[in-house]
Amino acid sequence: MTLKLNEEAVEFARSLIDERKYRINTVWSVVEPSDRQAGQMLAQAGWEDFANWYLAVDPEEDGIGAVRYPFGDFRSVHRSGLLDVRQQAELRGEQDIAEAARELVDWIDHFNAC
């Protein structure tokens, strides 16, 4: 399995961050979308909007199994979700995905610097 960075998702996340649609103090294991929520989002919004919430795509898969590394709750970007993506991608040697997550965390932090 070779995952590809979802460039559209990176741009989508950046635009949400620019619009201040992010959360900084959440616990990802609590706010991460469930499979049921993901299925509902896909049914309501369609594939393109759904896939924008995932930083990686597996080109060898189809459907909901093709997207990996969620970073938001389908309303807001979660800093904790991006940190989880970064950690998981680093563990799997997916450096481009880990770097994209780091850059997005830095972008959130930019807006919250004292």
Contacts in CASP RR format, 6 or more apart in sequence:
PFRMAT RR
TARGET T0000
AUTHOR 0000-0000-0000
METHOD contacts of the structure
MODEL  1
MTLKLNEEAVEFARSLIDERKYRINTVWSVVEPSDRQAGQMLAQAGWEDF
ANWYLAVDPEEDGIGAVRYPFGDFRSVHRSGLLDVRQQAELRGEQDIAEA
ARELVDWIDHFNAC
1 58 0 8 1.000
1 60 0 8 1.000
2 58 0 8 1.000
2 59 0 8 1.000
2 60 0 8 1.000
3 56 0 8 1.000
3 57 0 8 1.000
3 58 0 8 1.000
3 68 0 8 1.000
3 94 0 8 1.000
3 97 0 8 1.000
4 56 0 8 1.000
4 57 0 8 1.000
4 58 0 8 1.000
4 59 0 8 1.000
5 55 0 8 1.000
5 56 0 8 1.000
5 96 0 8 1.000
5 97 0 8 1.000
5 100 0 8 1.000
6 51 0 8 1.000
6 52 0 8 1.000
6 54 0 8 1.000
6 55 0 8 1.000
6 56 0 8 1.000
6 57 0 8 1.000
6 67 0 8 1.000
8 48 0 8 1.000
8 51 0 8 1.000
8 52 0 8 1.000
9 51 0 8 1.000
9 52 0 8 1.000
9 53 0 8 1.000
9 54 0 8 1.000
9 55 0 8 1.000
9 71 0 8 1.000
10 55 0 8 1.000
10 100 0 8 1.000
10 103 0 8 1.000
10 104 0 8 1.000
12 52 0 8 1.000
12 53 0 8 1.000
13 55 0 8 1.000
13 71 0 8 1.000
13 77 0 8 1.000
13 82 0 8 1.000
13 104 0 8 1.000
14 104 0 8 1.000
14 107 0 8 1.000
16 22 0 8 1.000
16 76 0 8 1.000
16 77 0 8 1.000
17 77 0 8 1.000
17 104 0 8 1.000
17 107 0 8 1.000
17 108 0 8 1.000
17 111 0 8 1.000
20 111 0 8 1.000
21 75 0 8 1.000
21 76 0 8 1.000
21 77 0 8 1.000
22 76 0 8 1.000
22 77 0 8 1.000
22 78 0 8 1.000
22 79 0 8 1.000
22 108 0 8 1.000
23 31 0 8 1.000
23 76 0 8 1.000
23 77 0 8 1.000
23 78 0 8 1.000
23 79 0 8 1.000
23 80 0 8 1.000
24 79 0 8 1.000
24 108 0 8 1.000
24 112 0 8 1.000
25 79 0 8 1.000
26 78 0 8 1.000
26 79 0 8 1.000
26 80 0 8 1.000
26 81 0 8 1.000
27 80 0 8 1.000
28 78 0 8 1.000
28 80 0 8 1.000
28 81 0 8 1.000
28 83 0 8 1.000
28 84 0 8 1.000
31 72 0 8 1.000
31 73 0 8 1.000
31 78 0 8 1.000
31 80 0 8 1.000
32 70 0 8 1.000
32 72 0 8 1.000
32 73 0 8 1.000
32 81 0 8 1.000
32 84 0 8 1.000
33 41 0 8 1.000
33 53 0 8 1.000
33 70 0 8 1.000
33 72 0 8 1.000
33 73 0 8 1.000
33 74 0 8 1.000
37 73 0 8 1.000
37 74 0 8 1.000
38 50 0 8 1.000
38 64 0 8 1.000
38 70 0 8 1.000
39 64 0 8 1.000
41 49 0 8 1.000
41 50 0 8 1.000
41 53 0 8 1.000
41 74 0 8 1.000
42 50 0 8 1.000
42 64 0 8 1.000
45 74 0 8 1.000
47 63 0 8 1.000
50 67 0 8 1.000
51 57 0 8 1.000
51 66 0 8 1.000
51 67 0 8 1.000
53 67 0 8 1.000
53 70 0 8 1.000
53 71 0 8 1.000
53 72 0 8 1.000
53 74 0 8 1.000
54 67 0 8 1.000
54 68 0 8 1.000
54 69 0 8 1.000
54 70 0 8 1.000
54 71 0 8 1.000
55 68 0 8 1.000
55 69 0 8 1.000
55 71 0 8 1.000
55 85 0 8 1.000
55 89 0 8 1.000
55 97 0 8 1.000
55 100 0 8 1.000
55 101 0 8 1.000
56 67 0 8 1.000
56 68 0 8 1.000
56 69 0 8 1.000
56 89 0 8 1.000
56 94 0 8 1.000
56 97 0 8 1.000
57 66 0 8 1.000
57 67 0 8 1.000
57 68 0 8 1.000
58 65 0 8 1.000
58 66 0 8 1.000
58 67 0 8 1.000
58 68 0 8 1.000
59 66 0 8 1.000
69 85 0 8 1.000
69 88 0 8 1.000
69 89 0 8 1.000
69 97 0 8 1.000
69 101 0 8 1.000
70 81 0 8 1.000
70 85 0 8 1.000
71 77 0 8 1.000
71 78 0 8 1.000
71 81 0 8 1.000
71 82 0 8 1.000
71 85 0 8 1.000
71 101 0 8 1.000
71 104 0 8 1.000
72 78 0 8 1.000
72 81 0 8 1.000
77 104 0 8 1.000
77 108 0 8 1.000
79 105 0 8 1.000
79 108 0 8 1.000
82 101 0 8 1.000
82 104 0 8 1.000
82 105 0 8 1.000
82 108 0 8 1.000
83 101 0 8 1.000
83 105 0 8 1.000
85 97 0 8 1.000
85 98 0 8 1.000
85 101 0 8 1.000
86 98 0 8 1.000
86 101 0 8 1.000
86 102 0 8 1.000
86 105 0 8 1.000
89 95 0 8 1.000
89 97 0 8 1.000
89 98 0 8 1.000
89 101 0 8 1.000
90 98 0 8 1.000
END
